[in-house]
């Protein structure tokens, strides 16, 4: 009997000390860079001339341009948008440190001074997708070429090795999971155990098999909660739910995954209205007609398009159309 009680106490104490170890760890939030940036002056881009040749030669030219450019400000003050704001909010709640996965700069700290640049692996202007498609390469190939040029400190592995006691919370869309998938595959088991990955359902399918046990099972049922939003900021909203509602950063991995699963079971995915696809010209006409009604406010006009006009328009596309119309109206006075 005494032996049995001793065993139970040992299990109980091990659970308590495990939770305590998680609670006392340094906490790092890793989010993705954004197309929207608060910068002045010309931004570094990949021109058609620079996109010729092998991926490594393109990366060499890009890295040279990055090194020669004058810093525009700290990363945490340059990136804009709800996704980045959510990540900053979570970092502040945790009293942690913020890092960014950048398609143009590698892994950087929030307080790092960075130049103005435009480069992404997501859809939209200054995307690497055409270059990768032309060369028959994957986003992870670009990441390997980029970090080889910028140096090992700009890699995910270096982040983990230099913060050996940290719990690292990744909030990344699928396009940025694709960027670092090969690095995730190369991490050691003890490094993987210190990760929690929050991404979309599509992003979850891109995580390499050996790292999927650290993915938190969030899905679109989150949209039935007070943490609803757009697809582009889903990972960051889910991470805030994980920290703010579940205190998941305090839990061992299996308990954290179980807590997320239970939270999703308690929610119901909202019914999404069928939205009509329209051309850029048709959307611009709607925006122009309703510009004064909504005082030209981008967020209100986007909600009008989606909720009232029932028009399908992805956020980055809307932002480009809205900016074009704003410039056109300001020119005409």
C-alpha positions, 0 to 999 in steps of 0.5 A: 500500500505504501509503495502504491501511495509513493508511486501516486505521489511521484506521478502527482509531483511530476505533473506539478513540476512539469506545469511549473517548468512550463510556467517559468519558461521564457516565452517567444511569439513568432509571427509572419511579416506583412505586406502593409508596412509603415515606412517612408521612401523607396522600398527594396523590391525584386525587379525583373532583372534581379529575378533572372538566374538561379535561386541562389543568385537571386538570393545573393543579389537580394541579400546584398541589397538588404545589407546596403539599405539604410534601416527604416525603423524597428520591425515591431513598428513597421509591420501593420495590420490586425495579424501583427497587432494580435501577435504584439498583444499576445507578446505583451500579455506574456511579457515575452519577446516577439520574432518575425518570419520574413520572406526577405529578412529571415528570422528577426526580432521585433526590436531589430532595425530593418530597411523598407522592403517589399517581398512575400511568399503570399499572394499579391504584389512583390510575391515570390510565387512567379519566380518559384514557379518559373524555377520549379522551386518551393518556398522552402528552397527560397528560405534555404537560399535566403538564410544561407546568404544572410547567415545562420542567425536568421534561421529558425534553428538558430532562434531555438538554439539561442533560447534553449529554455524558451517555449516558442509559440508560432502563429503563421499562415500556410504560406509561411509554414511552407517557407520553413517546412524543411527547417521544421523537418530538421529540428531535433525532438527536444527542440520540437517539444518546445514549439506550439504551432498555430496555423490554418487547417491548410497550414496544418497539412503543410507541417511536416509529419514529424512536427505535427504533434506540436500543432494546436488543433484550431479550426474554423469553429473559432469564427463562432467565438468572440475571436472571429476575423478574417482568414489572414489573421486566423493564426494570430487570433487563435494564438490570442485565444490559446493564451487569453482564454485557455492559458495554454502556454502554462500547459504541457503539450498534450494538455494544451492540445486537449484544451484546444480540442475541447474549446473547438467542440464547444463552438459551432462554425458559423454559416458563411453567406454565398458571396458573388465574385466580381471583377476589379472594375465592378468592385471599384464601382461599388466602392466609389458609389458608397465612398461617402456613405462610409467616409472612405473608411477601409474597414467599413467598406470591406464589411459593406462589400462582404456583409451587405453587397455579398461580394467575395473580395480577399483582403489584400485585393480589397486593400489594393483596390481601395488604395487605388480609388483613394488616390484617384479621388484625392487627385480629383479633389 
